[in-house]
Amino acid sequence: MKKLFVTIFCLVALVFCADATRPVVKPGIEVLAENGFEGLKGRRVGLVTNPSGVDRHLRSTIDILYNATGVELVALYGPEHGVRGDVYAGGKVSDTRDAATGLPVYSLYGETRKPTQAMLDGIDVMVYDIQDVGVRSYTFISTLGLVMEACAQKGVEVMVLDRPNPLGGNKIEGCYVEQPFNSFVSQYKIPYVYGLTVGELAIMINEEGLNRGQKGNQAPVKCDLTVVPMEGWERDMLYEDTGLPWVLPSPNIPFKETPMYYAAAGVCGELYGFLNIGIGYTLPFQLFGETWLDPEKLKSRLESYDLPGVSFRTIWYKPISGRLKGQLVKGLQYFFTDYEEAYITETQFYVMQAVAELYPDKKPFDVISGYGLFDKVCGTDYVRKEFSKRYKVADIKDYWRKDDEAFRTLSQRYHIY
C-alpha cells in the first residue's frame, strides 16, 4: 500500500511540474494592460477586433479598453463576421452600435472594406486585435492592411496587439500572389502560409508594401505603426504550446488545430461541388468526401504516394448543412502525424490527383466551371492551367514551392521573436 501511495504521489508531482513549466504566452492585450495601456492613455481610440480578441481569462479587448482608466475608446470597426461574431461567413457587416458599450460600430465587410476618412474622424490611434491563422486567404490580414493604409492617409497611428501564429513561425508554403490575382483573399505578395505573427506581418507590410496598389517605383504608403509584442512566444510553438484558450476567429475555425487543416484543404474547397471538405459537418477542412467515393480505394491510392507526415482514415458522415445536408458522404479524414515534415498545403492537390486517377469522369476542372476564386486563392492561374493538363502534383510542385526560400530570407528581417 505504501509503495502504491509513493507511486501515485510521484505521478501527481510529475504532472504538476510539467504543467508548472509549460510555456505560458502573454498576448499583446495582456502586455499592454500590464504596462498601464502605454500609448493609449489620454487618446481617442478606435478598435478593430472580433470575438478572438480576448485575454487568457476570455475578457474581450473591447471591454478591457472600454473600462481602462485614462483610455477613451470611441469607436469599433467590424471585419468579416463582425466585432461580436454575430455575422456568419460571407455575410455583410452593417454599421450599428455595440449593445454592451453603446459605441458606434463601423463596417469593414460591407459596402466598404477600407475605412473611409470620415470613419476615422476623431480617432488618435487605431488598435487591431484579432487572432490570425497564418494563411494568406484568411481575410483579417487584408482588413489589417487596408486599415493601415487608411490610417496612413489620415495621419492616425496604428497599434497592433500581437498574437500567436497557430501554424508556428517556421512553416512557409505556396507561391507568391501574382498580378492580376490580388484580391481580398490574396492581397499581398506573400506565400500562402507565411510563418509570421500578425504583428510581424504588419511591420513587413508597412516597410515593404508588398506590391499592393503600388505602381512602378512608387514608395509604399506607411503608417505610424506600433506593435505590442507577446511575451513567451517562440517560433517553434503551435497554438497548443501557448497555454492560451482558443476562441474561434470565424465559424469554421472551431479548434486550435483547424488552421493547419484550413491551409491543407481550403484551396480545394473553392471548387464548389467537387468535394466536401467537412464544411457543414463537425470537422471543417479535415475531410475529403462525396456520396460517390469509395473511401478504401481513395485511401489506398493516397497511401501509395507515401506523403511525408500525413495519414488517412476512412469515414462516413452526414453533413448537417450545405450542399450535401442529410446525405451519407463517404471519404477520408486526415491527420498530420509529423507536422514539421509535412508540406501541408500540397495535401489537397494529391487528393485531387488521386480522384482524377480513380474517377476520370470526376476530374475537378472538367466538372467544375467556376474556378475564379480558386485562382485568386492560389494567387495565380498557373496552378490550375498546368495541373489540369495531367492532374499530376509533380507538374506544379516546383512552381508552388518556388518562392519559399526567398520569402524565408526576406521575412527574417521582420522577426520579433
C-alpha positions as CSV (number, residue, x, y, z in Angstrom):
1,M,0.0,0.0,0.0
2,K,2.9,2.3,0.9
3,K,4.6,1.6,-2.4
4,L,1.3,2.4,-4.3
5,F,1.0,5.7,-2.4
6,V,4.5,6.7,-3.3
7,T,3.9,5.8,-7.0
8,I,0.7,7.9,-7.2
9,F,2.4,10.8,-5.4
10,C,5.3,10.7,-7.9
11,L,2.9,10.7,-10.8
12,V,1.0,13.6,-9.5
13,A,4.2,15.5,-8.9
14,L,5.3,14.9,-12.4
15,V,2.1,16.2,-13.8
16,F,2.2,19.2,-11.6
17,C,5.8,20.0,-12.5
18,A,5.1,19.5,-16.2
19,D,2.2,21.9,-16.0
20,A,4.2,24.4,-14.0
21,T,7.0,24.5,-16.6
22,R,4.7,24.6,-19.6
23,P,5.3,27.8,-21.6
24,V,2.7,30.5,-20.9
25,V,2.4,33.1,-23.6
26,K,1.1,36.6,-22.9
27,P,-0.7,38.0,-25.9
28,G,-0.3,41.7,-26.7
29,I,-3.5,42.8,-24.9
30,E,-2.2,41.4,-21.7
31,V,1.2,43.0,-22.2
32,L,-0.5,46.3,-23.0
33,A,-2.6,46.1,-19.8
34,E,0.4,45.2,-17.6
35,N,2.2,48.3,-19.0
36,G,-0.6,50.6,-18.0
37,F,-2.0,50.9,-21.5
38,E,1.0,52.9,-22.5
39,G,0.4,54.7,-25.8
40,L,-3.4,54.9,-25.4
41,K,-3.9,57.0,-22.2
42,G,-5.4,60.4,-22.9
43,R,-6.1,59.5,-26.5
44,R,-9.2,58.7,-28.5
45,V,-9.0,55.1,-29.5
46,G,-10.6,53.1,-32.3
47,L,-10.5,49.3,-32.2
48,V,-10.6,46.6,-35.0
49,T,-11.4,43.3,-33.3
50,N,-13.7,40.2,-33.2
51,P,-14.5,37.6,-30.6
52,S,-11.0,36.2,-30.7
53,G,-9.7,39.4,-29.3
54,V,-9.6,38.3,-25.6
55,D,-7.1,37.8,-22.8
56,R,-6.4,34.4,-21.2
57,H,-9.5,34.9,-18.9
58,L,-11.7,35.4,-22.0
59,R,-12.3,39.1,-21.3
60,S,-12.9,40.9,-24.6
61,T,-10.4,43.5,-25.7
62,I,-13.5,45.7,-26.3
63,D,-14.4,45.6,-22.6
64,I,-10.8,45.8,-21.4
65,L,-10.2,49.0,-23.3
66,Y,-13.6,50.5,-22.6
67,N,-13.1,50.1,-18.8
68,A,-9.4,51.0,-18.8
69,T,-8.7,54.2,-16.7
70,G,-7.5,57.0,-18.9
71,V,-8.3,55.3,-22.2
72,E,-11.2,56.7,-24.3
73,L,-12.5,54.0,-26.6
74,V,-14.7,55.8,-29.0
75,A,-15.4,53.5,-32.0
76,L,-15.3,49.9,-33.1
77,Y,-14.6,48.5,-36.6
78,G,-16.1,45.2,-37.7
79,P,-14.3,42.9,-40.1
80,E,-15.8,39.8,-41.6
81,H,-18.2,38.2,-39.0
82,G,-18.5,41.4,-37.0
83,V,-16.9,42.6,-33.8
84,R,-19.0,40.3,-31.6
85,G,-19.1,37.4,-34.1
86,D,-22.8,37.7,-34.9
87,V,-22.4,37.7,-38.7
88,Y,-22.0,34.3,-40.4
89,A,-19.3,33.5,-43.1
90,G,-19.7,35.8,-46.1
91,G,-22.5,37.8,-44.6
92,K,-22.2,41.6,-44.8
93,V,-21.4,43.5,-41.7
94,S,-23.6,46.6,-41.1
95,D,-22.9,49.9,-39.3
96,T,-24.6,49.7,-36.0
97,R,-24.0,50.2,-32.2
98,D,-22.4,47.7,-29.9
99,A,-25.1,46.6,-27.4
100,A,-22.7,46.2,-24.5
101,T,-20.9,49.6,-24.7
102,G,-23.2,51.7,-26.9
103,L,-20.2,52.5,-29.1
104,P,-20.6,53.0,-32.9
105,V,-19.5,50.0,-35.0
106,Y,-18.3,50.8,-38.5
107,S,-18.5,48.0,-41.0
108,L,-15.3,46.9,-42.8
109,Y,-17.0,44.0,-44.6
110,G,-20.0,45.5,-46.4
111,E,-20.1,48.4,-48.8
112,T,-16.6,49.3,-47.8
113,R,-13.6,47.2,-46.7
114,K,-11.3,50.1,-46.2
115,P,-12.2,52.7,-43.6
116,T,-13.3,55.9,-45.1
117,Q,-11.6,59.0,-43.9
118,A,-14.9,60.1,-42.3
119,M,-14.9,56.8,-40.3
120,L,-11.5,57.9,-38.8
121,D,-12.6,61.4,-37.7
122,G,-11.8,61.9,-34.0
123,I,-9.5,58.9,-33.8
124,D,-5.9,59.4,-32.5
125,V,-4.9,55.7,-32.6
126,M,-6.4,52.6,-34.1
127,V,-5.8,49.4,-32.3
128,Y,-6.0,46.0,-34.0
129,D,-6.5,42.8,-32.1
130,I,-7.6,39.7,-34.0
131,Q,-6.3,36.1,-33.8
132,D,-4.8,35.2,-37.1
133,V,-4.5,31.7,-38.7
134,G,-1.3,32.2,-40.7
135,V,-2.9,31.6,-44.1
136,R,-2.9,34.3,-46.8
137,S,-6.5,33.7,-47.9
138,Y,-7.9,34.5,-44.4
139,T,-9.4,37.9,-44.8
140,F,-8.5,39.6,-41.5
141,I,-4.9,40.4,-42.6
142,S,-6.4,42.1,-45.7
143,T,-8.5,44.2,-43.4
144,L,-5.4,45.0,-41.3
145,G,-3.6,46.2,-44.4
146,L,-6.5,48.4,-45.6
147,V,-6.8,49.9,-42.1
148,M,-3.1,50.7,-42.1
149,E,-3.4,52.3,-45.5
150,A,-6.4,54.4,-44.5
151,C,-4.8,55.5,-41.2
152,A,-1.6,56.5,-43.1
153,Q,-3.6,58.8,-45.3
154,K,-5.4,60.3,-42.3
155,G,-2.3,60.5,-40.0
156,V,-3.7,58.1,-37.4
157,E,-1.4,55.9,-35.5
158,V,-1.9,52.1,-35.7
159,M,-1.2,49.8,-32.8
160,V,-1.2,46.0,-33.4
161,L,-1.6,43.8,-30.4
162,D,0.3,40.7,-31.3
163,R,-0.9,37.1,-31.0
164,P,0.5,33.6,-31.8
165,N,0.6,32.2,-35.3
166,P,-1.2,28.9,-34.8
167,L,0.9,27.3,-37.6
168,G,4.1,28.3,-35.8
169,G,6.7,30.7,-37.1
170,N,8.7,28.4,-39.3
171,K,6.2,27.0,-41.8
172,I,6.3,28.7,-45.2
173,E,4.5,27.3,-48.2
174,G,3.0,28.3,-51.5
175,C,3.9,30.7,-54.3
176,Y,3.6,34.4,-54.2
177,V,0.5,36.2,-55.4
178,E,0.8,37.4,-59.0
179,Q,-1.0,40.2,-60.8
180,P,-3.8,40.3,-61.7
181,F,-4.8,37.8,-59.0
182,N,-4.5,40.2,-56.0
183,S,-7.8,40.2,-54.2
184,F,-9.3,40.4,-50.7
185,V,-8.3,36.7,-50.3
186,S,-4.8,37.3,-51.7
187,Q,-4.0,40.9,-51.0
188,Y,-0.2,40.7,-50.7
189,K,2.8,39.2,-52.5
190,I,3.4,36.6,-49.8
191,P,3.2,32.8,-49.7
192,Y,0.0,31.0,-48.9
193,V,1.5,30.0,-45.5
194,Y,3.8,32.9,-44.4
195,G,5.2,32.0,-41.0
196,L,4.8,35.4,-39.3
197,T,2.8,36.7,-36.4
198,V,0.2,39.3,-37.3
199,G,2.5,41.9,-35.7
200,E,5.5,40.8,-37.7
201,L,3.4,40.8,-40.9
202,A,2.1,44.3,-40.1
203,I,5.7,45.6,-39.9
204,M,6.5,43.9,-43.2
205,I,3.5,45.3,-45.0
206,N,4.4,48.8,-43.7
207,E,8.0,48.6,-44.8
208,E,7.8,46.6,-48.0
209,G,4.4,47.5,-49.4
210,L,4.3,44.0,-51.0
211,N,3.0,45.4,-54.2
212,R,-0.5,46.3,-53.0
213,G,-1.6,49.3,-55.1
214,Q,1.9,50.3,-55.9
215,K,2.9,51.5,-59.4
216,G,6.4,51.4,-60.7
217,N,8.9,52.6,-58.1
218,Q,6.3,54.4,-56.0
219,A,7.2,54.1,-52.3
220,P,4.6,52.2,-50.2
221,V,2.2,54.2,-48.1
222,K,3.4,53.9,-44.5
223,C,1.5,54.4,-41.3
224,D,2.8,55.3,-37.8
225,L,2.9,51.7,-36.6
226,T,3.4,50.3,-33.1
227,V,3.4,46.6,-32.4
228,V,2.9,45.4,-28.8
229,P,4.8,42.1,-28.7
230,M,3.8,39.0,-26.9
231,E,5.8,37.6,-24.1
232,G,6.9,34.0,-24.1
233,W,6.2,33.0,-27.7
234,E,8.8,31.1,-29.7
235,R,8.8,30.3,-33.4
236,D,8.5,26.6,-33.0
237,M,5.3,26.9,-30.9
238,L,2.0,25.6,-32.2
239,Y,-1.1,27.1,-30.5
240,E,-1.4,24.1,-28.2
241,D,2.0,25.1,-26.8
242,T,1.0,28.6,-25.7
243,G,-1.2,27.8,-22.7
244,L,-3.9,30.2,-24.2
245,P,-7.6,29.3,-24.7
246,W,-8.6,29.1,-28.4
247,V,-11.5,31.3,-29.3
248,L,-12.7,30.6,-32.9
249,P,-11.9,33.7,-35.0
250,S,-14.6,32.6,-37.5
251,P,-17.3,30.0,-37.6
252,N,-15.4,27.3,-39.5
253,I,-12.2,27.5,-37.5
254,P,-13.5,26.0,-34.2
255,F,-10.4,24.3,-32.9
256,K,-6.8,25.3,-32.3
257,E,-5.7,22.6,-34.9
258,T,-8.2,23.8,-37.6
259,P,-5.8,26.4,-39.1
260,M,-3.4,23.7,-40.3
261,Y,-6.3,21.9,-42.0
262,Y,-7.6,25.1,-43.4
263,A,-4.2,25.5,-45.1
264,A,-4.4,21.9,-46.4
265,A,-7.9,21.9,-47.8
266,G,-9.1,25.4,-48.2
267,V,-7.9,25.9,-51.8
268,C,-9.7,22.7,-52.9
269,G,-12.7,23.9,-51.1
270,E,-13.1,26.8,-53.5
271,L,-14.1,24.3,-56.2
272,Y,-17.7,24.2,-55.1
273,G,-19.4,20.9,-56.0
274,F,-16.2,18.9,-56.4
275,L,-15.5,17.5,-52.9
276,N,-17.0,18.2,-49.5
277,I,-14.1,19.2,-47.2
278,G,-16.0,18.9,-43.9
279,I,-17.8,22.3,-44.1
280,G,-21.3,21.7,-42.8
281,Y,-20.1,18.9,-40.5
282,T,-18.2,18.8,-37.3
283,L,-14.7,18.5,-38.8
284,P,-14.3,21.5,-41.1
285,F,-11.4,21.3,-43.5
286,Q,-10.3,17.9,-42.1
287,L,-12.3,15.7,-44.5
288,F,-12.4,14.9,-48.2
289,G,-15.6,13.2,-49.2
290,E,-18.5,12.7,-51.6
291,T,-21.5,10.5,-52.0
292,W,-19.9,8.6,-54.9
293,L,-16.5,8.0,-53.5
294,D,-15.0,4.6,-52.5
295,P,-13.1,5.5,-49.3
296,E,-10.9,2.4,-49.2
297,K,-9.8,2.9,-52.8
298,L,-9.0,6.6,-52.2
299,K,-7.1,5.8,-49.0
300,S,-5.1,3.1,-50.8
301,R,-4.2,5.4,-53.7
302,L,-3.1,8.3,-51.4
303,E,-1.0,6.0,-49.3
304,S,0.7,4.8,-52.4
305,Y,2.1,8.3,-52.8
306,D,4.0,7.9,-49.5
307,L,3.3,11.5,-48.4
308,P,5.5,12.6,-45.5
309,G,3.9,13.4,-42.2
310,V,0.2,12.8,-43.2
311,S,-2.1,9.8,-42.6
312,F,-5.6,9.0,-43.7
313,R,-8.6,7.0,-42.3
314,T,-11.9,6.2,-43.9
315,I,-15.0,8.0,-42.6
316,W,-18.8,8.0,-43.3
317,Y,-20.7,11.1,-42.2
318,K,-23.9,13.1,-42.8
319,P,-23.4,16.9,-43.1
320,I,-25.9,18.9,-41.1
321,S,-25.9,21.8,-43.5
322,G,-24.8,22.8,-47.0
323,R,-25.0,21.1,-50.4
324,L,-24.9,17.5,-49.0
325,K,-27.1,18.1,-46.0
326,G,-28.5,14.8,-44.7
327,Q,-26.8,12.7,-47.3
328,L,-24.4,9.9,-46.5
329,V,-20.9,11.1,-47.5
330,K,-18.0,8.7,-47.9
331,G,-14.5,9.8,-47.7
332,L,-11.3,10.3,-45.7
333,Q,-10.3,12.1,-42.6
334,Y,-6.6,13.1,-42.5
335,F,-4.1,13.8,-39.7
336,F,-0.7,15.4,-39.6
337,T,1.4,12.8,-37.8
338,D,4.6,14.8,-38.4
339,Y,3.7,18.5,-38.8
340,E,7.3,19.7,-39.4
341,E,7.9,17.1,-42.1
342,A,4.6,17.5,-43.9
343,Y,4.2,20.0,-46.7
344,I,0.7,20.7,-45.6
345,T,-0.8,22.7,-48.5
346,E,0.0,20.0,-51.0
347,T,-2.3,17.5,-49.3
348,Q,-5.3,18.9,-51.3
349,F,-3.5,18.6,-54.6
350,Y,-2.7,15.0,-54.0
351,V,-6.3,14.3,-53.2
352,M,-7.3,16.0,-56.4
353,Q,-4.7,13.8,-58.3
354,A,-6.0,10.6,-56.7
355,V,-9.6,11.4,-57.5
356,A,-8.7,12.1,-61.1
357,E,-6.8,8.8,-61.4
358,L,-9.6,6.8,-59.8
359,Y,-12.6,8.6,-61.4
360,P,-11.6,10.0,-64.8
361,D,-15.1,11.4,-65.2
362,K,-14.7,13.4,-62.0
363,K,-11.6,15.5,-62.7
364,P,-12.2,18.7,-60.9
365,F,-11.6,21.2,-63.7
366,D,-13.6,19.1,-66.1
367,V,-16.7,19.0,-63.9
368,I,-16.4,22.5,-62.3
369,S,-16.9,25.6,-64.4
370,G,-16.4,28.3,-61.8
371,Y,-12.7,28.5,-60.8
372,G,-12.2,32.2,-60.4
373,L,-11.9,32.1,-56.7
374,F,-9.6,29.0,-56.9
375,D,-7.2,31.1,-59.0
376,K,-7.4,34.1,-56.6
377,V,-6.7,31.9,-53.5
378,C,-3.8,30.2,-55.3
379,G,-2.6,33.7,-56.3
380,T,-2.1,32.6,-59.9
381,D,-3.8,30.7,-62.7
382,Y,-0.7,28.7,-63.4
383,V,-1.6,26.0,-60.9
384,R,-5.0,25.4,-62.4
385,K,-3.8,25.5,-66.0
386,E,-0.8,23.3,-65.5
387,F,-2.4,20.8,-63.1
388,S,-5.4,20.3,-65.4
389,K,-3.3,19.0,-68.2
390,R,-2.4,15.7,-66.5
391,Y,-3.6,16.1,-62.9
392,K,-0.1,15.3,-61.5
393,V,1.2,17.2,-58.5
394,A,4.7,16.8,-59.9
395,D,3.7,19.3,-62.7
396,I,3.0,22.1,-60.2
397,K,5.2,21.2,-57.2
398,D,8.2,23.3,-58.2
399,Y,6.1,26.3,-59.0
400,W,4.1,26.1,-55.8
401,R,7.4,25.9,-53.8
402,K,9.4,28.4,-55.9
403,D,9.2,31.4,-53.5
404,D,9.6,29.6,-50.2
405,E,13.2,30.3,-49.6
406,A,13.2,33.8,-51.0
407,F,10.4,34.7,-48.6
408,R,12.1,33.0,-45.7
409,T,15.1,35.2,-46.2
410,L,13.0,38.4,-46.6
411,S,10.7,37.7,-43.7
412,Q,13.6,37.1,-41.2
413,R,14.3,40.9,-41.3
414,Y,10.9,41.4,-39.6
415,H,11.1,38.7,-36.9
416,I,10.3,40.0,-33.4
417,Y,10.8,36.6,-31.8
